[in-house]
Each structure stands twice: as C-alpha cells, then as structure tokens.
C-alpha cells in the first residue's frame, strides 16, 4: 500500500496479518529450503523465466528454451527437472 501523504510504501501480507510487529517464533520461515523439494526450486526458476520472457504465444526466447521452461513448470512434479543443476544445464544447452 502507498501512503501518499508520507511518501511511503508499506507491504502487507494479508494471509499472515496480525497487528503489531512480526516476531519469528521458529528458526525458519515456512517454505524455506528445509521444507522444499528440489523440483519446487526448479518450478520457481521456470516460472520466473516464463514471466520475464513471455507467456505462451509471446515467448521471446528460443523454442528450445521454451521447452526447458515447459518442463520446469509441468503440473506433475515427477516430470520436472530433478535439480537446479539439471535445469541450469538444460537452459544453457538450449541457448546454443
């Protein structure tokens, strides 16, 4: 939210909102590395590439790189690249 009078931007997480300062009562936030499967990182990288390079029909990369992103963002986790390293290797190969 933007406070025009004070020229300040304030971020509000409506799902986890509670009045007052936020105090982390655990050693990590939910969704941290410890709770994420490798293909979730791959999915995040794939979605980031999709957002930056264009949705289907408006893709600004090569056909090969779009296939890498399609695999990374597949609905079925088992069909995604098994690791960030595998995704990165496929991405680099697609740029050749």
C-alpha positions as semicolon CSV with decimal commas, in nm:
position;residue;x (nm);y (nm);z (nm)
1;X;0,000;0,000;0,000
2;X;0,122;0,352;-0,072
3;X;0,087;0,631;0,184
4;X;0,088;0,938;-0,041
5;X;0,095;1,187;0,246
6;X;0,420;1,043;0,384
7;X;0,550;0,908;0,051
8;X;0,598;0,560;0,197
9;X;0,528;0,214;0,064
10;X;0,407;-0,046;0,311
11;X;0,389;-0,415;0,235
12;X;0,113;-0,614;0,398
13;X;0,082;-0,993;0,388
14;X;-0,293;-1,029;0,428
15;X;-0,269;-1,407;0,473
16;X;-0,045;-1,376;0,776
17;X;-0,152;-1,036;0,906
18;X;-0,160;-0,967;1,275
19;X;-0,146;-0,630;1,448
20;X;0,191;-0,519;1,582
21;X;0,545;-0,616;1,488
22;X;0,612;-0,960;1,345
23;X;0,828;-1,181;1,560
24;X;0,964;-1,500;1,406
25;X;0,896;-1,767;1,666
26;X;1,067;-2,051;1,478
27;X;1,417;-2,087;1,341
28;X;1,295;-2,055;0,978
29;X;1,001;-1,933;0,776
30;X;0,767;-2,183;0,616
31;X;0,874;-2,263;0,263
32;X;1,241;-2,240;0,347
33;X;1,489;-2,477;0,183
34;X;1,439;-2,732;0,453
35;X;1,074;-2,775;0,358
36;X;1,107;-2,756;-0,021
37;X;1,164;-3,039;-0,264
38;X;1,426;-2,982;-0,537
39;X;1,163;-2,964;-0,809
40;X;0,999;-2,671;-0,629
41;X;1,314;-2,465;-0,684
42;X;1,312;-2,576;-1,048
43;X;0,946;-2,472;-1,079
44;X;1,025;-2,130;-0,931
45;X;1,310;-2,078;-1,177
46;X;1,088;-2,190;-1,465
47;X;0,804;-1,957;-1,366
48;X;1,050;-1,670;-1,330
49;X;1,182;-1,733;-1,681
50;X;0,824;-1,759;-1,811
51;X;0,727;-1,426;-1,656
52;X;1,039;-1,249;-1,777
53;X;1,048;-1,395;-2,128
54;X;0,677;-1,417;-2,201
55;X;0,379;-1,643;-2,165
56;X;0,282;-1,899;-2,429
57;X;0,237;-1,736;-2,766
58;X;0,450;-1,436;-2,667
59;X;0,778;-1,615;-2,586
60;X;1,088;-1,406;-2,657
61;X;1,342;-1,688;-2,626
62;X;1,427;-1,985;-2,844
63;X;1,193;-2,278;-2,894
64;X;1,443;-2,498;-2,708
65;X;1,450;-2,266;-2,406
66;X;1,070;-2,260;-2,400
67;X;1,070;-2,640;-2,385
68;X;1,306;-2,623;-2,085
69;X;1,064;-2,383;-1,913
70;X;0,765;-2,600;-2,006
71;X;0,933;-2,900;-1,845
72;X;1,031;-2,699;-1,535
73;X;0,674;-2,580;-1,484
74;X;0,496;-2,905;-1,564
75;X;0,193;-2,981;-1,347
76;X;0,333;-3,318;-1,243
77;X;0,642;-3,269;-1,022
78;X;0,790;-3,602;-1,135
79;X;0,823;-3,471;-1,492
80;X;1,019;-3,160;-1,388
81;X;1,397;-3,143;-1,388
82;X;1,524;-3,322;-1,080
83;X;1,753;-3,045;-0,963
84;X;1,851;-2,684;-1,019
85;X;2,177;-2,809;-1,172
86;X;1,985;-3,017;-1,427
87;X;1,760;-2,721;-1,508
88;X;2,061;-2,489;-1,545
89;X;2,241;-2,736;-1,774
90;X;1,931;-2,775;-1,992
91;X;1,885;-2,397;-2,001
92;X;2,245;-2,339;-2,107
93;X;2,220;-2,613;-2,372
94;X;1,902;-2,454;-2,507
95;X;2,085;-2,127;-2,571
96;X;2,334;-2,286;-2,811
